[in-house]
Amino acid sequence: MSEEQPFAGDVFLDLAGDGRLTIDANEADRLVDALECTLAAVSERLRVIRLWRELDSPTLDGLPGPTAQIVADAVFQDQTVPGRLEQAANELPKYISALRQARRL
């Protein structure tokens, strides 16, 4: 099994705050947009997991195919790498903030 790579949000924030990380404005905007989409997807998976955990008898029976797949994927990910989505939800805003600070015209 491969080792998980740690998040480095605080490092990026420090580098951007010190002016040691600079990125072209267009590239920074593109990266921020992509990270915001990723954060939205992570947040949605966490919402699905929270709803799943609140059910008295969680089951995929009766859910439409695409919805059942979304639930199964989210729950499987949470079981195989517990806490990783929460870490991502905490770290992604740091990357977004660092990129905004590092944006140069």
C-alpha positions in Angstrom: 0.0 0.0 0.0 1.3 3.4 -0.9 1.9 6.1 1.8 -0.5 8.9 1.9 0.9 12.3 1.0 0.4 14.9 3.6 -1.5 18.1 2.8 0.7 21.2 2.7 -1.9 24.1 3.0 0.0 25.8 5.7 3.3 25.7 3.8 1.6 27.2 0.7 0.0 29.9 2.9 3.4 30.7 4.4 5.1 30.8 1.0 2.5 33.1 -0.5 2.4 35.3 2.6 6.2 35.7 2.4 6.0 36.5 -1.4 8.0 33.3 -2.2 5.1 31.8 -4.1 3.9 33.8 -7.1 1.7 32.7 -9.9 0.5 34.3 -13.1 -2.9 35.7 -12.6 -4.6 33.6 -15.3 -3.1 30.4 -14.0 -3.9 31.3 -10.4 -7.5 31.9 -11.4 -7.7 28.6 -13.3 -6.3 26.7 -10.3 -8.6 28.5 -7.8 -11.6 27.6 -10.0 -10.5 23.9 -10.1 -9.9 23.8 -6.4 -13.2 25.4 -5.6 -14.9 22.7 -7.8 -12.9 20.0 -5.9 -13.9 21.5 -2.5 -17.6 21.5 -3.6 -17.3 17.8 -4.6 -15.6 17.0 -1.3 -18.3 18.9 0.7 -21.0 17.1 -1.2 -19.5 13.7 -0.4 -19.3 14.6 3.3 -22.9 15.7 3.2 -23.9 12.3 1.7 -21.8 10.5 4.4 -23.5 12.5 7.2 -26.9 11.7 5.8 -26.0 8.0 5.5 -24.8 7.8 9.1 -28.1 9.4 10.3 -30.2 6.7 8.8 -31.6 4.0 11.1 -31.2 1.2 8.6 -28.9 2.5 5.8 -29.6 0.7 2.5 -29.1 1.4 -1.2 -32.4 -0.5 -2.0 -34.9 1.8 -3.7 -32.4 4.5 -4.7 -32.1 5.3 -8.4 -28.9 3.9 -9.9 -26.9 7.1 -10.2 -27.8 8.1 -6.6 -27.0 4.7 -5.3 -23.6 4.9 -7.0 -22.9 8.3 -5.5 -23.7 7.0 -2.0 -21.8 3.8 -2.4 -18.7 5.7 -3.7 -18.8 8.2 -0.8 -19.3 5.6 1.9 -16.6 3.3 0.4 -14.1 6.1 0.3 -14.9 7.0 3.9 -14.4 3.4 5.0 -11.1 2.9 3.1 -9.5 6.2 4.0 -11.3 7.4 7.1 -11.0 11.1 7.8 -9.4 11.9 4.5 -12.4 13.8 3.1 -12.5 15.9 6.3 -8.8 16.7 6.0 -9.3 17.7 2.4 -12.3 19.9 3.4 -10.0 21.7 5.9 -7.0 22.0 3.7 -8.4 23.0 0.3 -9.4 26.5 1.5 -5.8 27.0 2.5 -4.6 26.2 -1.0 -7.3 28.5 -2.5 -6.3 31.3 -0.2 -2.6 30.8 -0.9 -3.2 30.9 -4.7 -5.2 34.1 -4.3 -2.3 35.7 -2.3 0.3 34.4 -4.8 -1.6 35.8 -7.8 0.4 38.4 -9.7 -0.7 40.5 -12.6 
